[in-house]
């Protein structure tokens, strides 16, 4: 058996010698990156629910490349660029993940399923107890969105593309997916992959940012609970119904996301355990699994090795960094405005990666002072961040569509 026969028999290896050298090298790099994501997910340095299926999908798709007709290559996973009706129908019968991509990604359904599950987990009472403080932190934590949008336009991106990459600053994966799908479908694949990669990195990177900007004596500062008022489930349900209706009225183009989030909240507060299990377990974890898996499979070298992707990587990193800084600055504003009663680290929770950034704030506080409890205030900011990022995404879509 000569080498050409070997390459035809083991086509994953043979295709490395058929493709352009930069594509072949990119495949090897992405296989290694997939291994790294699985390792970091297992160690819980990054979010394991996303990173393990995403990492394995990334490695598998870049390893499993076929030689189709002498020189062209492809996989049996997904073709995200197929567009004509006949081609879509044909591809649905060949690529095994194509139905998931076509019927849940390209119409935003998977983002809505994730939002339903997140809604079941949210206790809006934390927001209702501190509405003004929570919303203020959330607005500060959108600083990266506001800064990156004009910067991206200055870098020759269209306003629609700039808005899509700027939403990464909100650290809300379903919102990034939804906005890019509606406004910039031509960069939907790389921007969604970049957005979710950086959301995973925020899980490991934000603690260092908090420790850099907030001294130890403030990180462990206890927050007085103050006067507590009881918020009933009925009040929370009424709040969810009213806010959902208002936001759908103001931003109809983002109504599916608002509805998905608040139907989860409504199910929680109405006390319907059957639906709570359906949305909070089956929908949320099922959608998260296929989200991570599909995003990993979309990380094919031939798709990602485009000059625009480097620009997206840098802008996405910058958006999340500036949003984290903005959130902490908001925490400092509240610290001084309340007479030093608010721990500045709760500002990081305004970045709406629910509940990751709230957990980051509490963990850092506990590391400095085991008696320090900031989770109620952090969750209020976290929930406000979800609503704020949805409003900004809805505004972008309404103005730029």
VENHU-V614116 format. One record per residue. N is the residue number from 1. RES is the residue in three letters. SS is DSSP state (2 for helix, 1 for strand, 0 for the rest). PHI is phi in radians with two decimals (999 if undefined). Layout:
n = {N & N}
res = {RES & RES}
ss = {SS & SS}
phi = {PHI & PHI}
This chain:
n = {1 & 2 & 3 & 4 & 5 & 6 & 7 & 8 & 9 & 10 & 11 & 12 & 13 & 14 & 15 & 16 & 17 & 18 & 19 & 20 & 21 & 22 & 23 & 24 & 25 & 26 & 27 & 28 & 29 & 30 & 31 & 32 & 33 & 34 & 35 & 36 & 37 & 38 & 39 & 40 & 41 & 42 & 43 & 44 & 45 & 46 & 47 & 48 & 49 & 50 & 51 & 52 & 53 & 54 & 55 & 56 & 57 & 58 & 59 & 60 & 61 & 62 & 63 & 64 & 65 & 66 & 67 & 68 & 69 & 70 & 71 & 72 & 73 & 74 & 75 & 76 & 77 & 78 & 79 & 80 & 81 & 82 & 83 & 84 & 85 & 86 & 87 & 88 & 89 & 90 & 91 & 92 & 93 & 94 & 95 & 96 & 97 & 98 & 99 & 100 & 101 & 102 & 103 & 104 & 105 & 106 & 107 & 108 & 109 & 110 & 111 & 112 & 113 & 114 & 115 & 116 & 117 & 118 & 119 & 120 & 121 & 122 & 123 & 124 & 125 & 126 & 127 & 128 & 129 & 130 & 131 & 132 & 133 & 134 & 135 & 136 & 137 & 138 & 139 & 140 & 141 & 142 & 143 & 144 & 145 & 146 & 147 & 148 & 149 & 150 & 151 & 152 & 153 & 154 & 155 & 156 & 157 & 158 & 159 & 160 & 161 & 162 & 163 & 164 & 165 & 166 & 167 & 168 & 169 & 170 & 171 & 172 & 173 & 174 & 175 & 176 & 177 & 178 & 179 & 180 & 181 & 182 & 183 & 184 & 185 & 186 & 187 & 188 & 189 & 190 & 191 & 192 & 193 & 194 & 195 & 196 & 197 & 198 & 199 & 200 & 201 & 202 & 203 & 204 & 205 & 206 & 207 & 208 & 209 & 210 & 211 & 212 & 213 & 214 & 215 & 216 & 217 & 218 & 219 & 220 & 221 & 222 & 223 & 224 & 225 & 226 & 227 & 228 & 229 & 230 & 231 & 232 & 233 & 234 & 235 & 236 & 237 & 238 & 239 & 240 & 241 & 242 & 243 & 244 & 245 & 246 & 247 & 248 & 249 & 250 & 251 & 252 & 253 & 254 & 255 & 256 & 257 & 258 & 259 & 260 & 261 & 262 & 263 & 264 & 265 & 266 & 267 & 268 & 269 & 270 & 271 & 272 & 273 & 274 & 275 & 276 & 277 & 278 & 279 & 280 & 281 & 282 & 283 & 284 & 285 & 286 & 287 & 288 & 289 & 290 & 291 & 292 & 293 & 294 & 295 & 296 & 297 & 298 & 299 & 300 & 301 & 302 & 303 & 304 & 305 & 306 & 307 & 308 & 309 & 310 & 311 & 312 & 313 & 314 & 315 & 316 & 317 & 318 & 319 & 320 & 321 & 322 & 323 & 324 & 325 & 326 & 327 & 328 & 329 & 330 & 331 & 332 & 333 & 334 & 335 & 336 & 337 & 338 & 339 & 340 & 341 & 342 & 343 & 344 & 345 & 346 & 347 & 348 & 349 & 350 & 351 & 352 & 353 & 354 & 355 & 356 & 357 & 358 & 359 & 360 & 361 & 362 & 363 & 364 & 365 & 366 & 367 & 368 & 369 & 370 & 371 & 372 & 373 & 374 & 375 & 376 & 377 & 378 & 379 & 380 & 381 & 382 & 383 & 384 & 385 & 386 & 387 & 388 & 389 & 390 & 391 & 392 & 393 & 394 & 395 & 396 & 397 & 398 & 399 & 400 & 401}
res = {UNK & UNK & UNK & UNK & UNK & UNK & UNK & UNK & UNK & UNK & UNK & UNK & UNK & UNK & UNK & UNK & UNK & UNK & UNK & UNK & UNK & UNK & UNK & UNK & UNK & UNK & UNK & UNK & UNK & UNK & UNK & UNK & UNK & UNK & UNK & UNK & UNK & UNK & UNK & UNK & UNK & UNK & UNK & UNK & UNK & UNK & UNK & UNK & UNK & UNK & UNK & UNK & UNK & UNK & UNK & UNK & UNK & UNK & UNK & UNK & UNK & UNK & UNK & UNK & UNK & UNK & UNK & UNK & UNK & UNK & UNK & UNK & UNK & UNK & UNK & UNK & UNK & UNK & UNK & UNK & UNK & UNK & UNK & UNK & UNK & UNK & UNK & UNK & UNK & UNK & UNK & UNK & UNK & UNK & UNK & UNK & UNK & UNK & UNK & UNK & UNK & UNK & UNK & UNK & UNK & UNK & UNK & UNK & UNK & UNK & UNK & UNK & UNK & UNK & UNK & UNK & UNK & UNK & UNK & UNK & UNK & UNK & UNK & UNK & UNK & UNK & UNK & UNK & UNK & UNK & UNK & UNK & UNK & UNK & UNK & UNK & UNK & UNK & UNK & UNK & UNK & UNK & UNK & UNK & UNK & UNK & UNK & UNK & UNK & UNK & UNK & UNK & UNK & UNK & UNK & UNK & UNK & UNK & UNK & UNK & UNK & UNK & UNK & UNK & UNK & UNK & UNK & UNK & UNK & UNK & UNK & UNK & UNK & UNK & UNK & UNK & UNK & UNK & UNK & UNK & UNK & UNK & UNK & UNK & UNK & UNK & UNK & UNK & UNK & UNK & UNK & UNK & UNK & UNK & UNK & UNK & UNK & UNK & UNK & UNK & UNK & UNK & UNK & UNK & UNK & UNK & UNK & UNK & UNK & UNK & UNK & UNK & UNK & UNK & UNK & UNK & UNK & UNK & UNK & UNK & UNK & UNK & UNK & UNK & UNK & UNK & UNK & UNK & UNK & UNK & UNK & UNK & UNK & UNK & UNK & UNK & UNK & UNK & UNK & UNK & UNK & UNK & UNK & UNK & UNK & UNK & UNK & UNK & UNK & UNK & UNK & UNK & UNK & UNK & UNK & UNK & UNK & UNK & UNK & UNK & UNK & UNK & UNK & UNK & UNK & UNK & UNK & UNK & UNK & UNK & UNK & UNK & UNK & UNK & UNK & UNK & UNK & UNK & UNK & UNK & UNK & UNK & UNK & UNK & UNK & UNK & UNK & UNK & UNK & UNK & UNK & UNK & UNK & UNK & UNK & UNK & UNK & UNK & UNK & UNK & UNK & UNK & UNK & UNK & UNK & UNK & UNK & UNK & UNK & UNK & UNK & UNK & UNK & UNK & UNK & UNK & UNK & UNK & UNK & UNK & UNK & UNK & UNK & UNK & UNK & UNK & UNK & UNK & UNK & UNK & UNK & UNK & UNK & UNK & UNK & UNK & UNK & UNK & UNK & UNK & UNK & UNK & UNK & UNK & UNK & UNK & UNK & UNK & UNK & UNK & UNK & UNK & UNK & UNK & UNK & UNK & UNK & UNK & UNK & UNK & UNK & UNK & UNK & UNK & UNK & UNK & UNK & UNK & UNK & UNK & UNK & UNK & UNK & UNK & UNK & UNK & UNK & UNK & UNK & UNK & UNK & UNK & UNK & UNK & UNK & UNK & UNK & UNK & UNK & UNK & UNK & UNK & UNK & UNK & UNK & UNK & UNK & UNK & UNK & UNK & UNK}
ss = {0 & 0 & 2 & 2 & 2 & 2 & 2 & 2 & 2 & 0 & 2 & 2 & 2 & 2 & 2 & 2 & 2 & 0 & 0 & 0 & 2 & 2 & 2 & 2 & 2 & 2 & 2 & 2 & 2 & 2 & 2 & 2 & 2 & 2 & 2 & 2 & 2 & 2 & 2 & 2 & 2 & 2 & 0 & 0 & 0 & 0 & 0 & 2 & 2 & 2 & 2 & 2 & 2 & 2 & 2 & 2 & 2 & 2 & 2 & 2 & 2 & 2 & 2 & 0 & 0 & 1 & 1 & 0 & 0 & 0 & 0 & 0 & 1 & 1 & 0 & 0 & 0 & 0 & 0 & 0 & 0 & 0 & 0 & 0 & 2 & 2 & 2 & 2 & 2 & 2 & 2 & 2 & 0 & 0 & 0 & 0 & 0 & 2 & 2 & 2 & 2 & 2 & 2 & 2 & 2 & 0 & 0 & 0 & 2 & 2 & 2 & 2 & 2 & 2 & 2 & 2 & 2 & 2 & 2 & 2 & 2 & 0 & 0 & 0 & 2 & 2 & 2 & 2 & 2 & 0 & 2 & 2 & 2 & 2 & 2 & 2 & 2 & 2 & 2 & 2 & 0 & 0 & 2 & 2 & 2 & 2 & 2 & 2 & 2 & 2 & 2 & 2 & 2 & 2 & 0 & 0 & 0 & 0 & 2 & 2 & 2 & 2 & 2 & 2 & 2 & 2 & 2 & 2 & 2 & 2 & 0 & 0 & 2 & 2 & 2 & 2 & 2 & 2 & 2 & 2 & 2 & 2 & 2 & 0 & 2 & 2 & 2 & 2 & 2 & 2 & 2 & 2 & 2 & 2 & 2 & 2 & 2 & 2 & 2 & 2 & 2 & 2 & 2 & 2 & 2 & 2 & 2 & 2 & 2 & 2 & 2 & 2 & 2 & 0 & 0 & 2 & 2 & 2 & 2 & 0 & 0 & 0 & 0 & 0 & 0 & 0 & 0 & 0 & 0 & 0 & 0 & 0 & 2 & 2 & 2 & 2 & 2 & 2 & 2 & 2 & 2 & 2 & 2 & 2 & 2 & 2 & 2 & 2 & 2 & 2 & 0 & 2 & 2 & 2 & 2 & 2 & 2 & 2 & 2 & 2 & 2 & 2 & 2 & 2 & 2 & 2 & 2 & 2 & 2 & 2 & 0 & 0 & 2 & 2 & 2 & 2 & 2 & 2 & 2 & 2 & 2 & 2 & 2 & 2 & 2 & 2 & 2 & 2 & 2 & 2 & 2 & 2 & 2 & 2 & 2 & 2 & 2 & 0 & 0 & 0 & 2 & 2 & 2 & 2 & 0 & 0 & 2 & 2 & 2 & 2 & 2 & 2 & 2 & 2 & 2 & 2 & 2 & 2 & 2 & 2 & 2 & 2 & 2 & 2 & 2 & 2 & 2 & 2 & 2 & 2 & 2 & 2 & 2 & 2 & 2 & 2 & 2 & 0 & 0 & 0 & 0 & 0 & 0 & 2 & 2 & 2 & 2 & 2 & 2 & 2 & 0 & 0 & 0 & 0 & 0 & 2 & 2 & 2 & 2 & 2 & 2 & 2 & 2 & 2 & 2 & 2 & 2 & 2 & 0 & 0 & 0 & 0 & 0 & 0 & 2 & 2 & 2 & 2 & 2 & 2 & 2 & 2 & 2 & 2 & 2 & 2 & 2 & 2 & 2 & 2 & 2 & 2 & 2 & 2 & 2 & 2 & 2 & 2 & 2 & 2 & 0}
phi = {999 & -1.46 & -1.13 & -1.12 & -1.14 & -1.06 & -1.16 & -1.28 & -1.31 & -1.85 & -1.22 & -1.05 & -1.38 & -1.07 & -1.17 & -1.09 & -1.64 & -1.62 & -1.34 & -1.03 & -0.96 & -1.18 & -1.22 & -1.08 & -1.15 & -1.04 & -1.05 & -1.11 & -1.11 & -1.21 & -1.07 & -1.11 & -1.13 & -1.07 & -0.99 & -1.13 & -1.11 & -1.08 & -1.09 & -1.18 & -1.19 & -1.08 & -1.40 & 1.05 & -1.28 & -1.99 & -1.11 & -1.15 & -1.05 & -1.67 & -1.27 & -1.21 & -1.14 & -1.17 & -1.12 & -1.19 & -1.08 & -1.09 & -1.17 & -1.16 & -1.22 & -1.43 & -1.47 & -1.57 & -1.64 & -1.70 & -1.63 & -1.50 & -2.54 & 1.63 & -2.13 & -1.37 & -2.26 & -3.02 & -2.27 & -1.85 & -1.74 & -2.59 & -2.09 & -1.28 & -1.70 & -1.16 & -2.32 & -1.18 & -1.04 & -1.10 & -1.14 & -1.09 & -1.08 & -1.12 & -1.16 & -1.05 & -1.55 & -1.98 & -1.49 & -1.26 & -1.68 & -1.06 & -1.06 & -1.10 & -1.18 & -1.18 & -1.68 & -2.22 & -1.46 & -1.20 & -1.99 & 1.43 & -1.05 & -1.13 & -1.12 & -1.15 & -1.11 & -1.09 & -1.13 & -1.05 & -1.15 & -1.11 & -1.03 & -1.12 & -1.45 & -1.50 & -1.82 & -1.19 & -1.04 & -1.11 & -1.24 & -1.14 & -1.27 & -2.40 & -1.09 & -1.30 & -1.08 & -1.12 & -1.19 & -1.10 & -1.09 & -1.13 & -1.17 & -1.04 & -1.36 & -1.70 & -0.98 & -1.08 & -1.10 & -1.22 & -1.40 & -1.30 & -1.00 & -1.16 & -1.13 & -1.14 & -1.09 & -1.12 & -1.60 & 1.27 & -1.51 & -1.20 & -0.97 & -1.16 & -1.15 & -1.10 & -1.11 & -1.12 & -1.30 & -1.15 & -1.15 & -1.04 & -1.08 & -1.38 & 0.95 & -2.07 & -0.95 & -1.02 & -1.23 & -1.09 & -1.04 & -1.12 & -1.14 & -1.17 & -1.12 & -1.38 & -1.63 & -2.43 & -1.06 & -1.21 & -2.07 & -1.02 & -1.10 & -1.13 & -1.22 & -1.22 & -1.08 & -1.05 & -1.03 & -1.29 & -1.06 & -1.29 & -1.11 & -1.14 & -1.21 & -1.06 & -1.02 & -1.71 & -1.63 & -1.10 & -0.98 & -1.20 & -1.14 & -1.09 & -1.15 & -1.26 & -1.68 & -2.10 & -1.18 & -1.02 & -1.13 & -1.58 & -1.08 & -1.72 & -1.28 & -1.20 & -1.87 & -1.12 & -1.23 & 1.23 & -1.31 & -1.75 & -2.00 & -1.39 & -1.92 & -1.38 & -1.09 & -1.11 & -1.15 & -1.13 & -1.12 & -1.08 & -1.07 & -1.09 & -1.13 & -1.16 & -1.18 & -1.06 & -1.11 & -1.10 & -1.16 & -1.16 & -1.16 & -1.38 & -2.28 & -1.01 & -1.18 & -1.81 & -0.99 & -1.02 & -1.25 & -1.06 & -1.06 & -1.08 & -1.12 & -1.43 & -1.18 & -1.13 & -1.07 & -1.10 & -1.08 & -1.09 & -1.34 & -1.36 & 1.21 & -1.90 & -1.09 & -1.09 & -1.29 & -1.06 & -1.14 & -1.10 & -1.35 & -1.41 & -2.04 & -1.13 & -1.16 & -1.12 & -1.32 & -1.13 & -1.15 & -1.12 & -1.07 & -1.23 & -1.13 & -1.08 & -1.10 & -1.20 & -1.10 & -1.11 & -1.19 & -1.26 & -1.46 & -1.37 & -1.00 & -1.14 & -1.47 & -1.54 & -1.41 & -2.27 & -0.94 & -1.17 & -1.15 & -1.05 & -1.09 & -1.12 & -1.03 & -1.18 & -1.18 & -1.12 & -1.08 & -1.13 & -1.07 & -1.18 & -1.11 & -1.19 & -1.12 & -1.08 & -1.10 & -1.07 & -1.07 & -1.16 & -1.07 & -1.07 & -1.08 & -1.15 & -1.04 & -1.18 & -0.99 & -1.36 & -1.17 & -1.71 & 1.25 & 1.14 & -1.76 & -1.86 & -1.23 & -1.04 & -1.20 & -1.15 & -1.06 & -1.13 & -1.27 & -1.16 & -1.28 & -1.47 & -1.57 & -1.35 & -1.66 & -1.02 & -1.21 & -1.16 & -1.16 & -1.06 & -1.06 & -1.16 & -1.10 & -1.13 & -1.09 & -1.16 & -1.06 & -1.49 & -2.65 & -1.01 & -1.61 & -1.48 & -2.03 & -2.09 & -1.03 & -1.01 & -1.18 & -1.15 & -1.19 & -1.06 & -1.15 & -1.08 & -1.15 & -1.08 & -1.08 & -1.08 & -1.15 & -1.12 & -1.13 & -1.18 & -1.12 & -1.14 & -1.07 & -1.09 & -1.14 & -0.99 & -1.13 & -1.12 & -1.49 & -1.95 & -1.12}
